[in-house]
Structure formats: C-alpha cells, structure tokens
C-alpha cells in the first residue's frame, strides 16, 4: 500500500549513568526515529544511531539525507523495491548508513505489518527461536565502580565480558587483575580499545603488560590499520575485532585472504546501513570463515535491538558474542513497551518478540 507519510525525529533519552570509552563520553542517546505510515494508518518504525567518529554522520546530516530522498521512498511498496533502491544507491548509503538504517527498518516493519508477518518471514529467514546470550560491558569507571559493576553482572549470571581499555596502564592492570584473580574458568574477556594506539609497537608494549586470558581485542589501532592489526594478531596470538574499520561489504577485499583466525567482524546494524546490508556481510563472513560479533551502538533502543536479533538468529554458527539489549537498564525510558532487553544471565528469550513486522509497540 502507498506510503502516506515519512517522518523523522531526534531521540535524546538520558542515560541512568554516563558511558565512557576512549572515543567519546555519552550521557544520553544520539539517535533518530523514523516513522512511516501508510494510507490505512499502519505504522512502521526505524532507528539509526549516527556517529561522527564511526560513519561521519550526525543527527543533522541524517535529517538532510532523509529530506532529500523522502519523496522517492514514499513510492516504495514492496521488499523488492526497497532492495532495488538500495542497490541503485549503494554509494549514497555508504555515506549515510545510519540514516538509511532508520528508513529501511521502518519500511521492513511497515511491510511486515501490512503482510501480517514478522520480518524474518518477509526475508525468507528462519523464525526467531531459542534464547540470545548477551555480553556484559565494563566501562572505564574507577576501580571501585568497576568492581561493583563486575560483581553485579556475575551475580546476575553473566560469563562473557567486554572490557573498555582506558590508555591508563595501571588502571587497566588493576581492573584486569580483579578479573584474572577470580580463577573462574567460565569467564571470557575481550578488550575494546576504540582505536587507542597509533602504532603497533605502542599497542604491543601496552597489551603485553595486561594480566589474564584475553580472547580478542577490538579496534586497537587507528581506523583501517589492517596491516598493523595483522601483526598484532600474530604477535599476541589473539584475533582482532574490526568495528569502525569494517562498515561495508567491499571491505572484505582487505581481509578475506588472511587466515580466518586473525579477524572477527563486529556487525552493528546501524553502522552497516541496516538489516539487509548486515545480513549480506554476515553471509560473506560465513563463506570465508570469519566469526562475527553482533554489536550495538551505546544507547540503542529496542528498535535496533530487535533488528540485530534477525542477524544473530540467522548466523548463530559464526556468532561468538552479542552486545546490546540494555533497554531501561541504561536508558531512562525506551521507545517501546515493554522494552526489549536481556534478563537473568544476560539472556533474551525469542518469545519476548511476537507479532508482525518488528513486533514492537511504540510508546
């Protein structure tokens, strides 16, 4: 059915606690909500998280992109037309992935509701099933806060942790010592450096001083430093997770001929440019034997949490970790009721999602 309106608004939801990492400090969301309505009043919703330091986007640039192309999108009525537009405008989406993510997700939600089917059925994917295991994220708080946060996660049953590296060596040693001293074989630790070091030697010197068993490190060098990351992976004998350094399908050319043990790709739906592009990247990763993390932008609402489930559900065989689904544990409020978020042990049951489209009720 024809689209009657396509609207965009900023989402600025306060966090319950500021979130700190090497690239930014955040106290509220920085996202956009797109709402598409058809002639019968059926509504589709989508979300994008523009990040200048990830994709070069801002909330303002997202609004401009949507204003320029709104009239074209209002003629889209089928999944195939959505795919065709995206294919014909690949280079434009490459520059505006979060903006397109919001629009595409809203279209998928609307088409699913019109068809009375979840988006997985529209895309010929397996239906959501089972449970999804999420990682805990330990930020760059002081040691006392870090310990308190860790104990809270462990008491809730979490075993998988992503630890933010600060660049303050003794602070990082102290924090990781707390984890290493637990002698708990069920705990898995990976680090996220957020492009902290400018050269391999500095990164190696720093990382070799950190205690404990580290399973992977995310974005240790400047964006696009594939050669240096290869060297780090070989020297440290742990894989490198590519996040800001991997946004598009064509970037496989830089890594696909390496041993798969060197790389892990962090698929965040917003930075990849939506669900369809994320699925294409996961498919290619499986073909070349590279594992994936399903990541999340800090402050994502239930809309992007739901979109990420589609990719995680379809590629469980190469999925090593899943992030996000914090909902109102982090946000003062969410966009949907009830919020889609993990529970005990960091698990989210697929039965929490039901109904056509995304299966979410916008507040």
C-alpha positions as CSV (number, residue, x, y, z in Angstrom):
1,X,0.0,0.0,0.0
2,X,1.2,3.5,-0.7
3,X,3.1,5.4,2.0
4,X,1.3,8.5,3.2
5,X,3.9,10.0,5.5
6,X,7.6,9.6,6.4
7,X,8.7,11.5,9.5
8,X,12.0,11.7,11.4
9,X,12.7,13.0,14.9
10,X,15.7,13.1,17.2
11,X,15.9,10.7,20.1
12,X,17.7,12.2,23.1
13,X,17.0,9.9,26.0
14,X,19.1,10.4,29.2
15,X,21.2,7.5,30.4
16,X,20.9,6.4,34.0
17,X,24.7,6.5,34.1
18,X,27.2,8.2,31.8
19,X,29.1,5.8,29.5
20,X,32.8,6.4,28.9
21,X,35.2,5.0,26.3
22,X,38.4,6.1,24.5
23,X,36.4,7.8,21.7
24,X,33.6,9.5,23.5
25,X,31.7,10.2,26.7
26,X,27.9,9.8,26.5
27,X,25.1,10.8,28.9
28,X,22.2,10.5,26.5
29,X,21.2,8.8,23.3
30,X,22.1,10.4,20.0
31,X,19.7,8.7,17.6
32,X,16.9,9.3,15.2
33,X,13.5,7.7,15.0
34,X,11.8,7.3,11.6
35,X,8.1,6.7,11.4
36,X,6.4,5.6,8.2
37,X,2.6,5.5,7.8
38,X,0.5,4.0,5.0
39,X,-2.9,5.2,3.8
40,X,-4.7,2.8,6.2
41,X,-2.8,4.3,9.2
42,X,-0.4,1.3,9.6
43,X,2.8,2.5,11.1
44,X,6.4,1.3,10.7
45,X,9.3,2.4,12.9
46,X,13.0,2.5,12.4
47,X,16.1,3.8,14.3
48,X,19.5,4.9,13.3
49,X,22.5,6.0,15.5
50,X,24.6,8.5,13.6
51,X,28.2,8.7,15.0
52,X,30.7,11.2,13.6
53,X,33.6,9.1,14.8
54,X,32.2,5.9,13.2
55,X,30.4,6.7,10.0
56,X,30.9,10.5,9.7
57,X,27.2,11.1,10.3
58,X,25.4,13.5,12.7
59,X,21.7,13.8,13.5
60,X,21.6,16.9,11.3
61,X,23.2,15.1,8.3
62,X,20.7,12.3,8.8
63,X,17.8,14.7,8.7
64,X,19.2,16.2,5.5
65,X,19.6,12.8,3.8
66,X,16.0,11.9,4.6
67,X,14.6,15.2,3.4
68,X,16.4,14.8,0.1
69,X,15.1,11.3,-0.6
70,X,11.8,11.3,1.2
71,X,9.6,11.6,-1.9
72,X,11.4,8.6,-3.6
73,X,10.9,6.4,-0.6
74,X,7.2,7.1,-0.4
75,X,6.7,5.3,-3.7
76,X,8.2,2.0,-2.2
77,X,5.6,-0.6,-1.5
78,X,7.5,-4.0,-1.6
79,X,10.7,-5.6,-0.3
80,X,12.0,-5.9,-3.8
81,X,11.6,-2.2,-4.5
82,X,13.4,-1.5,-1.2
83,X,16.2,-3.8,-2.3
84,X,16.4,-2.2,-5.7
85,X,16.6,1.3,-4.4
86,X,19.4,0.3,-2.0
87,X,21.3,-1.4,-4.8
88,X,21.0,1.6,-7.1
89,X,22.1,4.0,-4.4
90,X,24.9,2.0,-2.8
91,X,27.4,4.8,-2.8
92,X,25.0,7.2,-1.2
93,X,24.1,4.7,1.6
94,X,27.8,4.2,2.1
95,X,28.0,7.8,3.2
96,X,24.8,7.7,5.2
97,X,24.5,4.2,6.7
98,X,22.7,5.1,10.0
99,X,20.2,7.3,8.2
100,X,19.4,4.6,5.7
101,X,19.2,2.0,8.5
102,X,16.4,4.0,10.2
103,X,14.4,4.3,6.9
104,X,15.0,0.7,5.8
105,X,14.0,-0.7,9.2
106,X,10.8,1.4,9.3
107,X,9.9,0.1,5.8
108,X,10.5,-3.5,6.8
109,X,8.4,-3.0,9.9
110,X,5.6,-1.5,7.8
111,X,5.7,-4.2,5.1
112,X,5.7,-6.9,7.7
113,X,2.6,-5.4,9.5
114,X,0.8,-5.0,6.2
115,X,1.5,-8.7,5.3
116,X,0.7,-9.8,8.9
117,X,4.2,-11.5,9.1
118,X,7.4,-10.9,11.1
119,X,10.3,-9.5,9.1
120,X,12.0,-12.9,9.1
121,X,9.2,-14.4,7.1
122,X,9.3,-11.5,4.6
123,X,13.1,-12.1,4.1
124,X,12.8,-15.9,3.9
125,X,14.9,-16.3,7.1
126,X,14.4,-18.7,10.0
127,X,11.9,-17.6,12.6
128,X,13.3,-16.3,15.8
129,X,13.7,-19.1,18.3
130,X,15.5,-20.1,21.5
131,X,17.4,-17.5,23.6
132,X,20.1,-15.0,22.8
133,X,23.1,-14.6,25.1
134,X,24.4,-11.1,25.7
135,X,27.8,-9.9,26.8
136,X,28.3,-7.6,29.8
137,X,30.2,-4.4,29.1
138,X,32.6,-3.0,31.7
139,X,33.4,0.7,31.0
140,X,36.2,3.0,32.1
141,X,34.9,3.8,35.6
142,X,37.3,3.9,38.6
143,X,38.4,0.7,40.2
144,X,35.7,0.7,42.9
145,X,32.9,1.3,40.4
146,X,34.4,-1.3,38.1
147,X,34.5,-4.0,40.8
148,X,30.9,-3.2,41.9
149,X,29.7,-3.4,38.3
150,X,31.5,-6.7,37.7
151,X,30.1,-8.2,40.9
152,X,26.6,-7.2,39.9
153,X,27.0,-8.8,36.4
154,X,28.4,-12.0,37.9
155,X,25.6,-12.3,40.5
156,X,23.2,-12.0,37.6
157,X,24.9,-14.9,35.8
158,X,27.0,-13.2,33.1
159,X,30.1,-15.0,31.9
160,X,31.0,-13.0,28.8
161,X,32.6,-9.6,29.3
162,X,33.8,-6.8,27.1
163,X,36.2,-4.5,28.9
164,X,37.0,-1.0,27.7
165,X,40.7,-0.2,27.7
166,X,41.5,3.3,29.0
167,X,45.0,4.0,28.0
168,X,45.9,4.4,31.7
169,X,48.1,1.4,32.1
170,X,47.9,0.9,35.9
171,X,44.2,1.4,35.9
172,X,43.8,-1.3,33.2
173,X,46.2,-3.6,35.0
174,X,44.3,-3.1,38.3
175,X,40.9,-3.8,36.7
176,X,42.0,-6.9,34.7
177,X,43.8,-8.2,37.8
178,X,40.5,-8.2,39.5
179,X,39.1,-10.5,36.8
180,X,42.1,-12.7,36.4
181,X,42.3,-13.3,40.2
182,X,38.8,-14.9,40.2
183,X,40.1,-18.2,38.8
184,X,36.8,-18.7,37.2
185,X,37.2,-20.7,34.0
186,X,33.7,-19.8,32.8
187,X,34.6,-16.1,32.4
188,X,35.5,-14.9,28.9
189,X,37.2,-11.5,28.4
190,X,37.7,-9.4,25.3
191,X,39.0,-5.9,25.2
192,X,37.8,-2.9,23.3
193,X,40.5,-0.2,22.7
194,X,38.4,2.2,20.5
195,X,41.4,3.0,18.2
196,X,43.6,3.9,21.1
197,X,47.1,3.4,19.6
198,X,48.7,4.9,16.6
199,X,51.4,2.3,16.1
200,X,51.9,-1.4,16.6
201,X,54.9,-1.1,18.9
202,X,52.9,1.0,21.4
203,X,50.0,-1.3,21.3
204,X,52.1,-4.4,21.8
205,X,54.1,-2.9,24.7
206,X,50.8,-1.9,26.5
207,X,48.8,-5.1,25.8
208,X,51.7,-7.5,26.9
209,X,51.6,-5.9,30.3
210,X,47.9,-6.7,30.9
211,X,47.1,-9.7,33.0
212,X,44.7,-12.6,32.4
213,X,43.5,-14.6,29.4
214,X,42.2,-12.3,26.7
215,X,40.2,-13.9,23.9
216,X,40.2,-10.9,21.4
217,X,40.8,-7.2,21.2
218,X,38.6,-4.8,19.3
219,X,40.0,-1.8,17.3
220,X,43.4,-1.4,18.9
221,X,44.8,0.8,16.1
222,X,43.6,3.8,14.0
223,X,40.7,3.1,11.7
224,X,41.7,1.0,8.7
225,X,45.0,-0.2,10.1
226,X,44.7,-3.7,8.7
227,X,48.4,-4.4,8.3
228,X,49.2,-3.3,11.9
229,X,46.3,-5.4,13.2
230,X,47.6,-8.4,11.4
231,X,50.9,-8.0,13.1
232,X,49.2,-7.6,16.5
233,X,47.1,-10.7,16.0
234,X,50.2,-12.8,15.1
235,X,52.3,-11.4,17.9
236,X,49.7,-11.8,20.6
237,X,48.1,-14.9,19.1
238,X,44.6,-13.5,19.6
239,X,42.1,-12.3,16.9
240,X,41.4,-8.6,16.2
241,X,37.7,-7.5,16.2
242,X,37.0,-5.0,13.4
243,X,34.4,-2.4,14.2
244,X,35.0,1.2,13.0
245,X,37.3,-0.4,10.4
246,X,34.6,-2.5,8.8
247,X,31.4,-0.9,7.6
248,X,30.8,-2.3,4.1
249,X,30.8,-5.5,2.1
250,X,33.6,-4.3,-0.2
251,X,36.0,-4.2,2.8
252,X,36.2,-7.9,2.7
253,X,38.8,-7.4,0.0
254,X,41.3,-6.2,2.6
255,X,40.9,-9.3,4.9
256,X,39.4,-12.3,3.2
257,X,42.7,-13.8,2.1
258,X,44.1,-13.9,5.6
259,X,43.7,-16.9,7.9
260,X,40.3,-16.6,9.5
261,X,41.8,-16.8,13.0
262,X,43.1,-13.3,12.6
263,X,39.7,-11.5,12.3
264,X,36.3,-11.1,13.9
265,X,33.8,-8.6,12.4
266,X,31.6,-6.6,14.7
267,X,28.3,-6.2,12.9
268,X,26.3,-3.2,14.3
269,X,23.1,-2.8,12.3
270,X,23.2,1.0,12.3
271,X,26.8,1.4,11.2
272,X,26.4,-1.2,8.5
273,X,23.4,0.5,6.9
274,X,20.5,-1.6,8.0
275,X,19.4,-5.1,8.4
276,X,19.8,-6.2,4.7
277,X,23.4,-5.0,4.4
278,X,24.2,-6.6,7.8
279,X,22.8,-9.9,6.6
280,X,24.9,-9.7,3.4
281,X,28.0,-9.1,5.5
282,X,27.2,-12.0,7.8
283,X,26.6,-14.2,4.8
284,X,30.0,-13.3,3.3
285,X,31.7,-13.7,6.7
286,X,30.4,-17.3,6.9
287,X,31.6,-18.0,3.4
288,X,35.2,-17.0,4.2
289,X,35.2,-18.5,7.7
290,X,35.4,-15.3,9.7
291,X,33.4,-15.2,13.0
292,X,31.2,-12.3,14.0
293,X,30.1,-10.3,17.0
294,X,26.6,-8.7,16.8
295,X,27.4,-5.3,18.3
296,X,25.3,-2.3,19.4
297,X,25.7,1.5,19.5
298,X,25.6,2.7,23.1
299,X,22.1,3.9,23.7
300,X,20.3,1.9,21.1
301,X,16.6,1.4,21.9
302,X,14.5,-1.7,21.5
303,X,14.1,-1.0,17.8
304,X,17.7,-1.7,16.9
305,X,17.9,-4.5,19.5
306,X,15.1,-6.1,17.5
307,X,16.8,-5.6,14.2
308,X,20.0,-7.2,15.4
309,X,18.1,-10.3,16.5
310,X,17.4,-11.1,12.9
311,X,21.1,-11.3,12.1
312,X,22.1,-13.2,15.3
313,X,19.3,-15.7,14.8
314,X,20.3,-16.5,11.2
315,X,24.1,-16.7,11.8
316,X,24.4,-18.4,15.2
317,X,27.0,-20.8,13.8
318,X,29.6,-18.0,13.4
319,X,28.4,-15.8,16.3
320,X,30.9,-15.5,19.2
321,X,29.2,-12.7,21.2
322,X,26.2,-10.4,21.2
323,X,26.1,-6.9,22.6
324,X,23.3,-4.5,23.5
325,X,19.7,-5.1,24.7
326,X,20.3,-2.8,27.8
327,X,16.9,-1.2,27.4
328,X,15.9,0.6,30.6
329,X,18.8,-0.8,32.5
330,X,20.7,2.1,30.7
331,X,18.0,4.4,29.4
332,X,15.7,6.5,31.5
333,X,13.0,5.3,29.1
334,X,12.7,3.3,25.9
335,X,10.8,3.8,22.6
336,X,8.8,0.6,23.1
337,X,6.6,-1.0,25.7
338,X,7.7,-3.4,27.0
339,X,11.4,-2.6,26.3
340,X,13.3,-5.4,24.6
341,X,16.1,-6.2,27.0
342,X,18.1,-9.1,28.4
343,X,17.2,-10.7,31.7
344,X,18.9,-13.0,34.1
345,X,22.2,-14.4,32.9
346,X,22.2,-11.9,30.1
347,X,19.6,-13.9,28.1
348,X,16.8,-12.7,26.0
349,X,14.1,-15.2,25.1
350,X,12.8,-15.1,21.5
351,X,9.3,-15.4,22.9
352,X,9.7,-11.8,24.0
353,X,9.1,-10.8,20.4
354,X,5.9,-11.5,18.8
355,X,3.6,-10.0,16.1
356,X,4.1,-8.8,12.6
357,X,6.9,-6.6,11.4
358,X,9.3,-5.9,14.2
359,X,6.7,-7.0,16.7
360,X,7.2,-3.8,18.8
361,X,4.7,-1.4,20.3
362,X,5.8,2.2,20.0
363,X,5.1,4.3,23.1
